Each structure stands twice: as C-alpha cells, then as structure tokens.
Amino acid sequence: DIQMTQSPSSVSASVGDRVTIPCRASQGISSWLAWYQQQPGKAPKLLIYDASTLQSGVPSRFSGSGSGTDFTLTISGLQPEDFATYYCQQTNSFPLTFGGGTKVEIK
Amino acid sequence: EVQLVESGGGLVQPGGSLRLSCVASGFTFSNSWMTWVRQAPGKGLEWVANIHQGGSEKHYVDSVKGRFTISRDNAKNSLYLQMNSLRAEDTALYYCARDPTRGGGYNFDYWGQGTLVTVSS
C-alpha cells in the first residue's frame, strides 16, 4: 500500500499569508494526487486533482505542484474561509489512501 | 444540482450488520464510478470501497475485505454498502462520493453529508 504523509499536522498563519502544505508518498505516484479541504462538520471539498489541476469553481489562490513522491498545496493570500483541514490523496493505485491531514489554524 | 444523500447508519453491536444507502440525483448516476469514504470521530479520511459504473469492478480497503460489500442499482440511482461482522474500529461517519471521471480518476468531486455508524455494546 502507498502511505501518504502530511507533516506538520498543523500550521498557524494569518489572513493574507502564503501557506504551503507538503505531502509525501511512500513510493512514486507520478501526478496522481488530489487535494481536499474539509471545514469542521462538513464533507470534504475537492480542490486539486492530477497534482496541479484546479477543480472547477475553486479560487485561483489555491495551487498544487509536485510529482513522483513530493507534492505541495499552496494557498496564496489566505482568506478567513481557508482555515480548515487539508488532505492529500493518492489516486495512483488501490487501495486509495489519504494523508493524515494538515490543519491550518489562525495565528 | 448534484446531490448525494446517505442513510442507514445507526448504533449496532459488535458482530452485527448494517446496510448503508446513498441516493444520487442531478447527474447521470450510471455513468459514474462511486465510492464510500469513512471518517472516524476526530480522525482523518479513509477510503473504503468503490464500484465501476456497471458494477462489474469493485475494490476494497484490506480492513473491510470479506466483511463489506459495495453494490449499486442504477435504475434507482442508488449506491449501497452492506456491512457485516462489524467491529468497534468501523465506527465512523460514512460518506458516499462521486468520481467525476468516466474511466475512473479515483478522486471525488461531490460528497454526501454522511451517515454515522457506531459499533458498540
């Protein structure tokens, strides 16, 4: 199974900051990676797929990069509604696996 | 508007069974791979199972193989998860989700609100 590691588990930031959230796969997954945002008490929301493709309707301040084993979600200009938990997910092979999540908290 | 509405969760004793349902609307259900993802209280996301449009191909996480069965009824726009031999570690909010890629992209663009399964004596 492919293990997805998200470290740190939380980051503190202020409105307007640029935030980068890393994700590492235990083996190469090409660009088969998705990113989700989850607000408390809500279902996850797809932000990015295929490592860098922005899902329709997602603000352009979100971007994804990376390939192989190392990936990054970047939020350029953090907004109040962006304080949430972010998960990466590999879509390369079964079983599909998620990272443990990174919570973006208010500094 | 795409909607996914889960039901069927509840409190069940260890070793018991439950059948979850997810009714879809707002898109052509028979064109979409569908998935179950769960989230234990206060924990992260775990993919559970998915199923091909026609039901001919299914995949499961190892921890549920032989105990859970995913199925669908395209005439009823419905997805199911039959859960047998339930364990305490199956306690979670269960989401159904749609795969937007007809060939199976294995990411999920629409999610239901979830149905809570609690396994406890």
Interface residues (C-beta under 8 A of the other chain):
Chain A: D1 W32 A34 Y36 Q38 A43 P44 K45 L46 Y49 D50 Q55 Y87 Q89 T91 F94 P95 L96 T97 F98 G99 G100 G101
Chain B: V37 G44 L45 E46 W47 N50 H59 Y60 V61 D62 Y95 G105 Y106 N107 F108 D109 W111 G112 Q113 G114
